[in-house]
Amino acid sequence: MKIVIVGGVAGGATAAARIRRLDERAEIIIFERSGFISYANCGLPYYIGGVIADKADLTLQTPESFYRRFKITAKVNHEVTDIDTQNKTVSVTDLKTGTSFTENYDKLILSPGAKPILPDFYAENERVFTLRTVEDTLKICAFVEQKRPKTAVIIGGGFIGLETAENLVKLGIQTTVIQRGNHFLPTVDCDMASFIHANFRYHGVSILLNTNTEKLMVKGEQISLELAGGDKLNADMVVVSVGVTPENTLAKKAGLALGVKGAIKVNAKMQTSLPDIYAVGDAVQVKHLITEQDVVISLAGPANKQGRIAADNICGLNSEYQGSQGSSVLKLFDMTVATTGINEQQAKVSGIEYEKVILTQNSHAGYYPNATAMTLKLLFEKGTYKILGAQIVGYDGVDKRIDVIATAIRAGMKADELKDLDLAYAPPYSSAKDPVNMAGFVADNIKNGVVRQFYYEQIPALRERKDVILLDTRTPFEYMRGRADGFINIPLDDLRERLDELDRTKKIYVMCQSGLRSYLATRILTQNGFDTYNFAGGFRLYNSIKNEELLSKQCYTCGMEK
């Protein structure tokens, strides 16, 4: 059996290695358009910043090492330009020599990946870059070394854009990130993104939100960006990182069925609409595990799994892809951001009624040194308590908590069942009540009517009502340092003795720093005849969102012409 694979990197290289493990006699050929057969896309920004010092560390395999280990022929700088599905051949061009030839196949795997979206304002220039391949990375590194830029603009606040911004800052380059929407990272909600924005500003990154870039122009030794509204911003270099789109050129020419965003349609076995042709990775359409909708999720984990599944089916095993839930984790300076499943916006678009839990917990036992705070947001379906997704922003231990919740989603657990998970505990690593357990406790309390919550977006309307009392149960010192407008202060430890100061005919909406003391206050008040609600996320979340609202209105940054 002869298998031809178009594209290496994650999905294609994984499929090739799996086929060899299952079939020692198969003839396997990979054609890769770039100069590298398999490389770590996710590590590219860190090479720019010098975190990864050796380029060889990015290239997981070379054609020579791949052949020695697996007896797989890998041809780099070779582009497949056409597929003859009737005669089962592909047309190939050697990009170094310009010569073309055909190669026959018994089975064909397409792993073309995705390509950067180039918006209308994009202009080819030595100072304007995209970042998708090793070649892109080396181009940026060479420019930084030769031209010594002092200022940079990143257009786009997604994974690659933010990681690139961080690494340019590490090089001492004054960096601005322009985001068309109202917050960074489409996988998180606006409230959780406020922590990310604050962290970027703390590290000296300028942020322009709700800002469209309309034109890039050369201005001497700089690029001038014309923004919506007429403002101009000058920079020594620009990285355009507004997302990726499936690389479907070859599939479209071959007549393969395409789906959302032009992605290649495949079934659970990774088979396309035409016989003996499989497709994997960033170019394919998959089912979302939560919404069951057709989606494109460009992540390394799914691409590797899909490569293995295609290989299994080619070699006679029965293997099926179970769907993607979009689990991701991101290092941004000293902060970690992780998500799994869907967020509020996606739930609304999908027509799913949901509830949410937001809580702030320590990364490990508070009495053990160097505990750090993390804010965890859990979404679950109203009524069924099916877990829909989670977002966590913090510093230490974020990744393991999101992995636990991702596993719980895959296992079909309910939100309140998180309380029953038996998780490892020792003071340096966690608390006896892990943050994931705590999210389950809150969901269980909601389910059993022990607590009712209110949220940031409700506060403006609550301030206008005459039938409510807004209560802050933090200490006087905490209250003095910062408070939400309209909230009166009665510390939790004084509450029982001061109940007479509160009107029992009014609803009591309670806030504290993290949500714990305010919960305790609601239990005291409820059992003394009050109608109570607890603020989800605490003042820590409130303050982060409020500051973001104020700062986002300040749209001036260094290098901007006003």
KEDO-830399 format. One record per residue: x, y, z of N, C-alpha, C in turn. Coordinates in steps of 0.1 Angstrom, whole numbers, plus 5000, padded with zeros to 4 digits. Layout:
XYZXYZXYZ
...
//
This chain:
500949885000500050005000500950125000
500550224992501350354991500450464995
500950535005500250655011501050775008
500350875002500951005000500251105010
501051185016500551285026500951415022
499951505021500251645017500251735029
501451775033501651855045502151775057
503151825064503751765075503251825089
504151895095503851965108503151875118
501951895122501251815132500551695127
499451725120498551615115499251515105
499851575095500451485085501651405090
502551465098503651385104503151285114
502151315122501551215131500951095124
500251125113499651025105500650925099
501750985094502850915088503450815098
503750865110504450785120503550675125
502250705126501250605131501150495120
501050535108500950425097502150335098
503350395099504550315100504450215112
503950265123503950175135502950055132
501950085124500949985121501249895109
502049945100502349875088503749905084
504649805087506049825084506349825069
505449765061505749755047505149865038
504349945044503650055036504750155030
504450205018505350305013504650445016
505450525023504850655028505750765023
505050865017505750985012505051105017
505751205022505151335027505751445018
504851525013505251645005504951765014
505951845017505751965026506152085018
505352185017505652305009506752395016
506752395029507752475036509152395036
510052455042511352395043511552305055
510452275062510552195075509452095075
509851975078508851865077507851865089
508451895101507551895113508151995123
507452095126507952195135506852235145
507252305156506352345166505852485164
504652495157504052625154503952705167
503452635178503152705190504452765197
505652725192506852775198507452895191
506852925179507453035171507653165178
506653215185506853345191507953345202
508153235208509153225219510553215213
510753175200512053185194512353335191
511353405187511553555184512053625197
511453585209511853645221513053595228
513653485222514853435227514653335238
513353305241513053205252513553065247
513253035234513752915228514952965220
516152925224517352985218517852925205
517552795204518152725192517052685182
517152735170516152705160515952555158
516952475161516852325159515752275169
515552345180514552295190513152305185
512952395175511652415169511252305159
512352245152512152145142512152005148
510951955150510851825157511551705150
511451715136512151615128512651685115
513751625110514251665097513851545087
513951575074513651455065514651345067
515851375071516851265073516551185086
516151255097515851185109514551105108
513651165100512351095098512550965091
513450965081513650845073514450745081
515450785089516150695097515250625108
514450705114513550645124512450565119
511750615108510450555104510550505090
511650525082511750485068510550545061
510350675063509350755056510050865048
509750875035510350975026509551105028
510351205032509751335034510451435025
509651505016510251595007509751735010
510651815015510351955019510552045006
509952165007510052254995509452194983
508452104985507652044975506152074976
505652134966504152174967503352084958
502352024964501351944956500352044950
500252054937499452154930498152104925
497951974924496751914918496551774922
495351724922494951584925494151534914
494551424908493751354898493151234905
491851264909491151164918490751034910
490651044896490350934888491550834887
492650894884493850804883494650794895
494250864906494850854919496350894918
496551014913497851074913497851214918
498951264922499051404926500151474917
500051594914501051674907501851754917
503151744916504051804926505051894919
505352004925506452094920507552104931
508752084926509952114935510152264935
509952324946510052474947511452524946
512452434948513852474947514252474932
513852374924514352364911513252404900
512052404905510952444895510452324887
511052204889510652084881509352034887
508551974878507251914882507251764879
506451684887506251544884504951494890
504551374887503351314893503751204902
502951174912503151064922501850994923
501850864922500550794924500350754939
499150724942498850684956497750584956
497750504967496650424970495650494980
496250564990495550644999496250785000
495350885001495951025002495451085014
496351155022495951225034496351375031
495351465033495551605031495751665045
496851735047497051805060497651935057
496952025049497552145044497552255055
496852235066496852335076496052455073
496352565079495652695077496652805073
496152905067496953015063496453145070
497353245072496953365078495953445070
494953495077493953585070494653715067
494653765054495253885050494153985048
493854075057492754175055493054265044
491954345040492054435029493154535031
493454575043494454685045495954625044
496054495043497454435043498254485031
499454515034500354565023501754495025
502254445013503554375013504654485016
505454455026506554545029507554475038
508754515038509754455046509554475061
508654565064508354595078507054545083
506354475074505054415077505154265076
504654195087504854055088503553975092
503553845089502653755095503453645102
502853565110503653465117502853335117
503353245109502653115108503652995106
504853025100505752925097507152955103
508052865102509452885106510052995098
509752995085510253105076509853235080
508553255084508053375089508853425102
509053325110509753355123511153405120
511853335111513253375108513353515102
512253545094512253675087512053785098
511253765108511053865118512353875126
512953765130514253765138515353845130
515453825117516453885109516154035109
514954075108514554215108514954285121
514554215132514854275145516354295147
517054195143518554195145519154305136
518754325124519354415115518854565117
517554575119516954715119516854765133
516954685143516754725157515554815159
514354765156513154845158512854885172
512355005174512055045188510555035191
509755035180508255025182507654925173
506654855178505954755170504454765173
503654725163502254715164501854575160
501054515169500454385166498954405163
498554365151497154385148496454245150
495654235160494954115164495354065178
494354035186494553995200494253855202
494553765193494453625195495653555201
495753425201496853355207498153405201
498453395188499753425183500053575184
499053665182499253805184499753845198
499053785208499453815222500753755226
501053635221502353575224503453655217
503253695205504253775198504453905205
503353975210503554095217504454075229
504153975237504953945249506453935246
506753865235508153835232508853955225
508154045219508754165214509054255226
508154255236508454335248509654285255
509854155255511054095261512354145254
512254185241513354235234513554385236
512654445244512754585247512054675236
511154615228510454685218509154735224
508854865223507654925227506554875218
505554805224504554735216503154775219
502354795208500954825209500154705202
499054665209498154565203496854635199
496454615187495154675182494254555180
493054575186492054465186490754525181
490154465171488954515165487754505175
487654395182486654375192486854445205
486054415215486154485228486954415238
487554295234488554235243489454135236
490554105242491454005237490853865238
491353775230491053635230489553595229
489153555217487753525215487253405223
488153325229487753205237487353245251
487653365255487153415269486153515268
485353535278484353645279485053775283
484353885281484854015283485254035298
484453985307484854005321486153935325
486453815320487653745323488853815315
488553865303489653935296490154055302
489354115311489754235318491054215326
491254095332492454055339493654055329
493454005317494453995307494954135303
493954225300494254365296495054435307
494654415319495454475330496854425331
497054295329498354235329499254295318
498654305306499454365295499854505297
498854585303499254725306500354735317
500254645326501254645337502654615331
502754535321504054505314504354605303
503654715302504054825293503454815279
502554725277501954705264500754805262
500754885252499654975249498554895242
497254925245496154845240495154945234
494754905222493654985215492554885212
491454885219490254805217489254875209
488354795203487254845195487854935184
488954895178489654975169489954905156
489454955145489654895131490854965125
491754885119492854935110492354945096
492455055090491955075076493055075065
494255115069495255125059496655125065
497555055058498955055061499755135050
500555235054501355315045502755325049
503655325039505055355042505255495045
505955525056506255665060507755665064
508655685054510055685057510555555062
511055545074511555425080510555355089
509255395087508255345096507055305087
506055235094504755205088503755295095
502955365087501955445093500555375092
499955355103498655285103497555385104
496655385095495455475095494255395102
493755445113492755375120491455435118
490355365120489055415119488855535127
488255645121488055765129489155865125
490155825117491155915113492455925120
492555855132493755855139494855785132
496055815134497255755128498155705138
498855595136499755535145500955485137
502155535142503455505135504155395142
504855305135505655195141506755155132
507755095138508955055130508654915124
507654845130507354715124505854685128
505254605119503854565121503654415119
503054345129502754205127501254185126
500754135115499354125112498953975117
498053975127497753845133496253845136
495453845125493953865127493253725126
494053615126493353485125493853405113
493353285112493753195101492453145095
492653095083491553035075492052905069
491252805067491652675062492352685048
493452625047494152615034493452515025
492452555017491652465009491852464994
492852534990493052544975493052414968
493852324973493952194967492652114967
492052114979490752044981489752094972
489652224970488652284962488852244947
490152254942490452214929490052064926
490251984936489951834935488451804935
487651904939486251884940485751824953
486551834964486151784977485051864982
484151814990483051884996483651975007
483252105007483752195017482652245026
482952285038481952325048482152465053
481952485066482052615073483452675070
483552805067484752875065485652815054
484952735045485652665034486552545039
486252495051487052385056486552255049
487452155048487252025042486251945050
485151905044484251815052484851675053
484751625065485151485068484151415077
484151285077483351215086484151175099
483651105108484351075120485650995118
485750925106486950845103487950935096
487651065094488551165088488551135072
487551075067487351055053486651175046
487151215035486551325028485351265019
484851355011483751315002484151224990
485451214988485951134977486651004982
486550894975487150774980488650784982
489150714992490650704995491350834998
490550935001491251065004490751105018
491751125027491451165041491951305043
491451375053491951505056492051525071
493051595076493151615091493751755093
493551805106494251925110493452055109
494152165108493452295108492552325096
492652235085491852265073490552185073
490252115084489052025083487952085092
486752045089485552085097485251965106
484951995119484651895129483451935136
482951835144481751865153482251915166
481552025171481852075184481251985195
481951945204481551845214480351905222
480352035225479252095233478052125225
478252205214477052255206476652155195
477452065192477251965181477152035168
477652155167477652235154478952205147
478952225134480152215125481052335128
482252315131483152425134484552395129
485452495129486852485126487552525138
488352435144489152455156490652425153
491452535152492852525148493652515160
493852385165494752365176495552235174
496752235180497652125177497151985183
496451985194495951865200495051795191
493951855186493051795177493751745164
494651825159495351785146496051655148
496751645159497551515162496551395163
495451415170494551305172493951265159
493551365150492951335137493951265128
495251295129496251225121496351085125
496251055138496250915143495050835138
493850905139492650835135492650805120
493050895112493150875097494050755095
495150755101496150635100495550505104
494850505115494150385120493250325109
492350415104491350365094492050325081
493050385077493850345065494350205067
494850175079495450045083494449945088
493149965087492149865090491649865104
492049965112491449975125490250065125
489350045134488050125135488250235145
488550355141488850465150488050585145
487450655154486550765151486950885160
486851005154487051135161485751175168
485951205181484751225189484251365190
484951455183484651595184485651685191
485551815189486551905196485751985206
486452025217485852115227486752235229
487852245221488652365221489352405233
489852295240490652325252491952395249
492352495256493552575253494152635266
495452655265496152725276497152825270
497352935276498153035271498953105282
500253115280501153195289501253335284
500953435292501053575288501753645299
503053675297503953715307503953625319
503653665331503553575342502253515345
501253555336499853505338499553385329
498653305333498153195325496653205323
496253185310494853185307494553055300
493452995305493052865300491552855298
491152785288489652765285489452625280
488152585281487652465275486152475273
485652415263484252425260483852555254
482652605257482152735251482152845262
482052965257481853085266480453135265
480153245272478853295272478353335258
479253405251478853455237478453335229
479253225229478953105221477653035225
477453035238476252975244474953055238
475053185239473953275234473753245219
474753245211474653225197474053085194
474352985202473852855200472552835206
471952935213470652925218470552835231
471652825238471752745250471452835262
470452795270470252865283471252815293
471852905300472952865309472952945322
473652895331474052965344475552965345
476053045354477453055355477853075370
479053025373479653035386481053105384
481253205391482553275391483153285405
484353235407484953235420486353265419
486953315430488353345431488953255442
489953175439490553085448492153095447
492753045457494253035457494752915449
495952925444496552815436496852705445
497252735458497452625467497152685481
497352605491496952635505497452775509
496652865514497053005517498153015527
498252915536499252925546500652885541
500652815529501952775524502452895515
503752925515504253045508503853055493
503753175488503653205474502353155467
501253145475499953115468499553235460
498953215448498553315440497053295437
496353405433494953395431494653355416
493553275415493053245402491553275402
491053325391489553335389489053235379
488053155384487553045376486053075373
485753065360484353085355483852955349
482752905354482252775350480852805344
480552755332479252765326478552635325
477352625329476552495328475152525323
474552425317473252435311472152455322
471352545320470252565330469352445330
469052395342468152285344468852155344
469752125334470451995334471751995341
472352115343473652125349474752065341
474552035329475651985320476652095319
477952055320479052155320479252195305
479152325303479352385289480752435287
481452485297482752535295483252595307
484552635306485252705318486352795312
486552895320487652985317488353015331
489653015331490453035343491553135339
491753235348492853335346493553335359
494853315359495653325372497153315369
497853255378499253245377499753105378
499553035389500052905391498852805391
499052685386498052575387496852595379
496852695369495652715361495452595351
496552545346496552445335495952315341
496252275353495752145358494252155361
493852275365492352285368491552285355
492052345345491252345332491252205326
492352125328492451995323491451905331
491251925344490251855352488851875346
488552005344487252035339487051985325
488051995316487951945303487651795303
488251725312488051575314486651555319
486151635328484751625333483751645322
484051745313483151765301483151635293
484251585290484351465281483651345287
483651345301483051235308481551255310
481051365306479551395307479151425321
480051475330479751515343478851635344
478151645355477351765358478151865366
477751995365478552095373478652065388
477452025393477451995408478251875412
478551785402479351665405480851695406
481251815402482651855404483051845419
482051865428482351865442482851735447
482451625440482851485444484151435439
484851515430486151475425487151455436
487851345436488851315446490251355440
490651485443491751535436492951545446
494151525440495351525449495551655456
496051635469496151755477497451745486
498251855485499251875495499452035495
499752095506499852245507500552315496
501752255491502452325480501652325467
500652235465500052215452498652255451
497852255462496452275461495952305475
494652305477493952325489493152195491
492752165504491952045506490652055498
490152185497488952205488489552275475
489852195465490452245453489452345446
490052445438489152535431488152465423
488452355417487452275409486352225418
486752175430485752125440484852245444
485452355446484752475450483652525440
484052515427483052545417481952445417
482152325420481152225422480252255434
480852295445480152335457479152445454
479652545447478752655444477552615435
477952535424476852485416475852405424
476352325433475452245441474552335450
475152435455474352535463473252595455
473552635443472552695434471452595431
471852465428470952365425469952345437
470452345449469652325461469052445467
469152555460468552685465469252745477
470452695480471152755492471652895489
471952925476472453055473471953095460
471753225458471353285445472453395442
472753405430473853495426473453615418
474253725418474053835409475353865403
475353945391476553955383476754105380
477954135375478454265373477454345364
476954285354476054355344474754395350
474454335362473154375369473354495378
474554525382474754625392474154765389
474354815376473854955373472354965376
471554855372470154865374469854845389
470554775396470354755411470554885418
471454965414471755095420470555185419
469755175409468555255407467355215414
467355095420466155045426466155085441
464855115446464655155460464455035469
464154915463463854805471465054705474
466254755472467454675475468454745483
469254675490470454715498471654655492
472654735488473854685483474854675495
475354565498476154545511477554485507
478554555513479954505512480454455525
480754325526481154265539482654255541
483454325534484854325536485254415549
486454415552486854495564486854645560
486754725570486854875567488054915559
489154855562490354885555490254855540
489754735537489554695523488554785516
487454815523486454905518486955045515
487855095524488455225522489355225510
490055115507491055115496490355115483
489155065482488355055469487054995471
486055055465484654995467483855025455
482754945454481754965443480755075448
480455165439479555275442478255215447
477655275458476355235462476355135473
477455065475477554955485477955015499
477154985509477455015523478354905529
479054945539479954845545479554805559
479354675560479254605573480054485573
481254485580482154365579481454235583
481754125577481153995580481153965595
482253995602482353955616481554045625
481054155620480154235628478654225624
478354135614477054135608475954095617
476253985625475153935634474754045644
475654125649475354225658474654355652
474754365639474254485632473054455623
472454345625471254305616470154415616
470054475627468954575629469154705620
470354715615470654825606470054805592
469654685589469154645576467654625575
467054675565465654665563465254535557
464454455565464054325561463054315549
462554435546461654435535462354455521
463654475522464454495510465354375507
465554355494466454245490467954295493
468754205497470154235501471054175490
471854255484472854205474474254225480
474954115482476154115490477454095482
478454165485479754155478480854145489
481954075485483154075493484354075483
485554035488486654045479486653925469
486253805473486353695464485053615462
484053645471482853575470482553485482
483553455490483353365501482753425513
483253545518482653605529481253655526
481053695514479653745510478753625510
479253505506478353385507478053355522
479053365530478753345545477753445550
477853565545476953675549475453635545
475353585532474053555527473353445536
474153355541473653245549473153295563
473953395568473453455581472253535578
472153615568471053695565469853615562
469953515553468853435549468153365561
468953315570468453255582467853345592
468053475589467453575598466353655591
465753595580464653645574464853745562
466153755557466453845546466453765533
466153845522466153785509467453825502
468353735500469753765497470253715483
471253775478471953735466473453765468
474253675463475753675464476353725451
477353815452477953865439479053765434
478853715422479753615416481053685412
482153635418483553685414484153775424
483353845432483853935442484354065437
484754145446485254285443486454275434
487254165435488454145426487954155411
486954085408486454085394485754215391
484954265400484354395398485354505395
486354515403487354615401488154605388
488454475384489154455371488254505360
486954465360486054505349485854655349
485754715361485454865362486654935356
487854895361489054965356489254955341
488854835336488954815321488054905314
486854925319485855015313486455155312
487055205322487655335323488855345313
489755255314490955255306490755235291
489655155288489455135273488955255266
488555355274488055485268489255575264
490455545270491655615267492355555255
492055605243492555545231493755605225
494555675234495755735229496955645233
497855625224499055545227500255615221
501455575226502755635221502855605206
503155705198503355685184502055725176
500955765184499755795177499755945174
499255985162499156125158497756165161
497656265170496256315174496056455168
//
